[in-house]
Amino acid sequence: MSKLKIAFQGEPGANSDIASREVYPDCEPIPCATFEDALAAIQNGDAELGMIPIENSIAGRVADIHHLLPHANLHIVGEHFLRIQFHLMAPKGATLKTIKTVESHIHAIGQCRRFIREHNYKAVIAADTAGAAMQVAKAGDITRGALAPKLAAQIYGLDVLAENVEDEDHNTTRFVILSREPAREPAGNGPVVTTFVFRVRNIPAALYKAMGGFATNGVNMTKLESYMIEGNFFATMFYSDVEGHPDDPALARALDELKFFSRELRILGVNPASNFRATFKEEKD
């Protein structure tokens, strides 16, 4: 039997690779150079699913994805939260004192600012974390280090010089699992997350009025992001996650009200909520 193929952005050993293996231990991860390539691999059938990061607890949203998802014609069928741990790795013979530059994805650099500043390293932006490790390994230069997951050090034969160098111990990335085919979770099977994008009508207080239905119906909106579209300062799309199923009466009423004040509304996915959400709430309480 062929293995389930899961596309992700980055080189083998990236956090998206790790997330894929955590959710689907027997899968075949398919590395892709860019997010566009990963989405295309799902669209054309080279992969059945995609594991795509959408937001991080320190760095915030992964901006590219919010622009790409609404036009990809793919469906969110699941989510996964991955605790992110970055390690400084370098070729054999390197030490913390020989390192002059550290290379990684821009989000990883942003999540390890304190460590970089304390050691007076120069940060170099790379396409992804594991790709940075691969390039550092190929160069064999003891003045160059990479910030990447430990799996990357194992794959590319690098020494780990410092572990868990991220600024915060709550550093977590949320991934969405994408599919060509919709797989809407049935109502009544447990906690559900509904994801949608919308664009409000050009009338005064449209956004305020569009959001009113969620408040009056007691629907918990866990995410609301805005971004410009079509290079237009006055054309804004919104991306949102809410708790609940569209068939639930409360959410159905809220979505009906949203439709009335929107020029466009599309549901991207109705998927089971990760157990991480409940655990996180309990820790906060």
Buried (B, 14 or more C-beta within 10 A) or exposed (E): EEEBBBBBBBBBBBBBBBBBBEBBEEBEBBBBEBBEBBBBBBBEEBBBBBBBBBBBBBBEBBEBBBBBBBEBEBBBBBBBBBBBBBBBBBBEEBEEEBBBBBBBBEBBBBBBEEBBEEBEBEBBEBBBBBBBBBBBBEEEBBEBBBBBBBBBBEBBEBBBBBEBBBBEEEBBBBBBBBBBEEEBBEBEEEBBBBBBBBBBEEEEEBBEBBBBBBEEBEBEBEBEBEBEBEEEEEEEBBBBBBBBBBBBEBBBBBBEBBBEBBEEBEBBBBBBBBEBBEEBEEEEE
